Amino acid sequence: MESRPVRTPNDGEPSGDESTEPGASSIAARLIAPVHEGFLSISVVDTVALGVSIAAMVYLNQRTSPNHLPLLVASLASSALLLFSLPGLDIARSWNVIAGQFLGALAGFICVTLLGNHPAVVAGCAVALALVLMRIAHAIHPPGAATALIVVIVPADQAARFMVFPVLAGAVLITAFAWLVHVGERHVTARIRPNEATTPD
C-alpha cells in the first residue's frame, strides 16, 4: 500500500487564516476533551465546573441561611461528581439525581418518624427503604442512600423541610448547572469539528 505524504507548513501552499484558527480550536478542544481512565471521563472544563458548583452552593448557604441550615448536603457533592464525570450513566441522569436525592431524604424522614430513637435500626431501614423507593421510581442514585443515612444520624436534618431545602433544591441546582455546562461543551465541539474537517490531511 502507498503511504500518503505528510504535508508540512513548508510545502509552499498558502495557509490563509488556518494558521491561527486551528490553534484556538485546539486549545478549546483540549479544555473540553475528556480524559479517559477506566469508566471515568472528565475534562478540564468539567473539573472546574464541579468545583465551581460546590463553591456556589456553599456561598449561597452562607448568604441566605442565617441559622446555617446547610444548602450543601455532603452527598450532593457525590451527585455533582457523577454529573460531571460520568454523565452517560443511568445513575447520573437528571431524573435519577433529583428523584434519588429526594427519595433518599424521604426514606430517612419516614424511618426516623416511625421507628424513633434506635439509630442502628433506623439507619438500616432508611437505606433499605431508599433503595426500594428509588427502584420503584426508576431513579437509582447511590448518593441518595447516603442522604437517607445523613437524615438518620444528624438530628438537625430530621425535619420535613430538609427534603425540599436543601436536598431537592440542591439537587436541582447542581443538575441544572451540569446541564448548562454539557450543552456549552457540545456547542463548542460542534464549532470546532468543521475546522478540523477542513484541516489538510
C-alpha positions as CSV (number, residue, x, y, z in Angstrom):
1,M,0.0,0.0,0.0
2,E,1.2,3.5,-0.8
3,S,1.7,5.8,2.1
4,R,0.3,9.3,1.8
5,P,2.9,12.1,2.0
6,V,2.7,14.2,5.1
7,R,2.2,17.8,4.4
8,T,4.2,20.4,6.3
9,P,3.8,24.2,6.6
10,N,6.8,24.5,4.3
11,D,5.2,22.8,1.3
12,G,4.6,26.2,-0.3
13,E,0.8,26.2,-0.1
14,P,-0.8,29.3,1.4
15,S,-2.3,28.6,4.8
16,G,-4.5,31.7,5.0
17,D,-6.3,32.1,8.3
18,E,-5.9,28.4,9.2
19,S,-2.6,29.2,10.9
20,T,-4.4,30.9,13.8
21,E,-7.9,29.3,13.8
22,P,-6.8,25.7,14.4
23,G,-4.6,27.0,17.2
24,A,-7.6,28.5,19.0
25,S,-9.7,25.4,18.2
26,S,-7.0,23.1,19.6
27,I,-6.9,24.9,22.9
28,A,-10.7,24.7,23.2
29,A,-10.6,21.1,22.2
30,R,-8.1,20.3,24.9
31,L,-10.2,22.0,27.5
32,I,-13.4,20.1,26.8
33,A,-11.9,16.8,25.6
34,P,-12.5,14.2,28.2
35,V,-9.5,12.3,29.8
36,H,-10.5,8.6,29.9
37,E,-9.4,6.5,32.8
38,G,-11.4,3.3,33.0
39,F,-15.0,4.3,33.4
40,L,-14.0,7.8,34.4
41,S,-14.3,10.5,31.7
42,I,-13.7,14.1,32.7
43,S,-12.3,17.2,31.1
44,V,-10.7,20.4,32.4
45,V,-13.9,22.3,32.0
46,D,-15.9,19.6,33.8
47,T,-13.4,19.6,36.7
48,V,-13.5,23.4,37.1
49,A,-17.3,23.3,36.8
50,L,-17.6,20.7,39.5
51,G,-15.5,22.9,41.9
52,V,-17.5,26.0,41.0
53,S,-20.9,24.3,41.6
54,I,-19.9,23.2,45.1
55,A,-18.3,26.6,45.9
56,A,-21.5,28.3,44.7
57,M,-23.7,26.2,46.9
58,V,-21.6,26.9,50.0
59,Y,-21.6,30.6,49.2
60,L,-25.4,30.6,48.7
61,N,-25.8,28.9,52.1
62,Q,-23.6,31.5,53.8
63,R,-25.6,34.4,52.3
64,T,-29.1,33.0,52.6
65,S,-29.2,30.9,55.7
66,P,-29.0,32.9,58.9
67,N,-29.4,29.8,61.0
68,H,-26.7,28.0,59.0
69,L,-29.1,25.4,57.6
70,P,-26.7,23.7,55.1
71,L,-27.6,24.1,51.4
72,L,-24.8,21.6,50.7
73,V,-25.6,18.1,51.9
74,A,-22.4,16.1,51.8
75,S,-24.0,13.5,49.4
76,L,-24.8,16.3,46.9
77,A,-21.0,16.5,46.3
78,S,-21.1,12.9,45.2
79,S,-24.0,13.6,42.9
80,A,-22.1,16.5,41.4
81,L,-19.1,14.3,40.7
82,L,-21.3,11.8,38.9
83,L,-23.0,14.5,36.8
84,F,-19.7,15.9,35.6
85,S,-17.5,12.8,35.4
86,L,-20.0,10.0,34.3
87,P,-22.9,11.8,32.6
88,G,-23.6,8.8,30.3
89,L,-24.6,6.5,33.1
90,D,-28.2,6.0,34.2
91,I,-27.4,6.9,37.8
92,A,-26.2,10.3,36.6
93,R,-29.4,11.1,34.6
94,S,-31.2,14.3,35.7
95,W,-34.2,12.3,36.9
96,N,-32.0,9.9,38.9
97,V,-30.1,12.7,40.6
98,I,-33.1,14.8,41.6
99,A,-35.6,12.0,42.4
100,G,-32.9,9.8,44.0
101,Q,-31.8,12.5,46.4
102,F,-35.3,13.5,47.3
103,L,-36.4,9.8,47.9
104,G,-33.3,9.2,50.0
105,A,-34.3,12.1,52.2
106,L,-37.9,10.9,52.3
107,A,-36.9,7.4,53.3
108,G,-34.8,8.7,56.2
109,F,-37.6,11.0,57.3
110,I,-40.2,8.2,57.3
111,C,-37.9,5.8,59.2
112,V,-37.0,8.4,61.8
113,T,-40.7,9.3,62.3
114,L,-41.9,5.7,62.5
115,L,-39.1,3.9,64.4
116,G,-38.0,6.5,66.9
117,N,-34.6,6.6,68.7
118,H,-32.9,3.4,67.6
119,P,-30.1,4.7,65.4
120,A,-28.8,1.4,64.1
121,V,-32.2,0.0,63.2
122,V,-33.4,3.3,61.7
123,A,-30.2,3.7,59.7
124,G,-30.5,0.2,58.2
125,C,-34.2,0.6,57.4
126,A,-33.7,4.1,55.9
127,V,-31.1,2.9,53.4
128,A,-33.1,-0.2,52.5
129,L,-36.3,1.9,52.1
130,A,-34.3,4.4,49.9
131,L,-33.3,1.6,47.6
132,V,-36.9,0.3,47.4
133,L,-38.3,3.8,46.6
134,M,-35.6,4.5,44.0
135,R,-36.3,1.1,42.4
136,I,-40.0,1.9,42.2
137,A,-39.3,5.3,40.7
138,H,-36.6,4.0,38.3
139,A,-34.3,6.6,39.9
140,I,-31.3,4.6,41.3
141,H,-28.8,7.1,42.5
142,P,-26.2,5.8,45.1
143,P,-25.7,9.2,46.8
144,G,-29.4,9.2,47.6
145,A,-28.8,6.3,50.0
146,A,-26.1,8.4,51.7
147,T,-28.7,11.2,52.1
148,A,-31.1,8.8,53.9
149,L,-28.3,8.0,56.3
150,I,-27.5,11.6,56.9
151,V,-31.1,12.3,57.9
152,V,-30.9,9.5,60.4
153,I,-27.6,10.4,62.1
154,V,-28.0,14.2,62.0
155,P,-30.9,15.3,64.3
156,A,-31.0,18.8,62.8
157,D,-31.8,17.3,59.4
158,Q,-34.8,15.3,60.7
159,A,-37.5,17.8,59.5
160,A,-39.8,17.7,56.6
161,R,-38.4,20.9,55.1
162,F,-35.0,19.3,54.8
163,M,-36.3,17.2,51.9
164,V,-37.1,20.3,50.0
165,F,-34.4,22.6,51.2
166,P,-31.5,21.8,50.9
167,V,-31.9,18.3,49.4
168,L,-34.3,18.9,46.5
169,A,-33.2,22.5,45.9
170,G,-29.5,21.5,45.9
171,A,-30.1,18.5,43.6
172,V,-32.0,20.7,41.1
173,L,-29.3,23.4,41.3
174,I,-26.3,21.1,40.5
175,T,-28.3,19.2,37.8
176,A,-29.2,22.4,36.0
177,F,-25.6,23.7,36.2
178,A,-24.2,20.4,34.9
179,W,-26.7,20.5,32.0
180,L,-25.7,24.0,31.1
181,V,-22.0,23.1,31.1
182,H,-22.6,20.0,28.9
183,V,-24.7,22.0,26.5
184,G,-21.9,24.6,26.3
185,E,-19.4,21.8,25.6
186,R,-21.4,20.3,22.8
187,H,-21.8,23.8,21.2
188,V,-18.1,24.4,21.3
189,T,-17.4,20.9,20.0
190,A,-19.8,21.5,17.1
191,R,-17.9,24.7,16.2
192,I,-14.5,23.0,16.4
193,R,-15.3,20.0,14.2
194,P,-15.9,21.9,11.0
195,N,-12.4,23.5,11.4
196,E,-10.9,20.0,12.0
197,A,-12.7,18.7,8.9
198,T,-11.0,21.3,6.7
199,T,-7.5,20.8,8.1
200,P,-5.2,19.3,5.4
201,D,-4.6,15.5,5.7
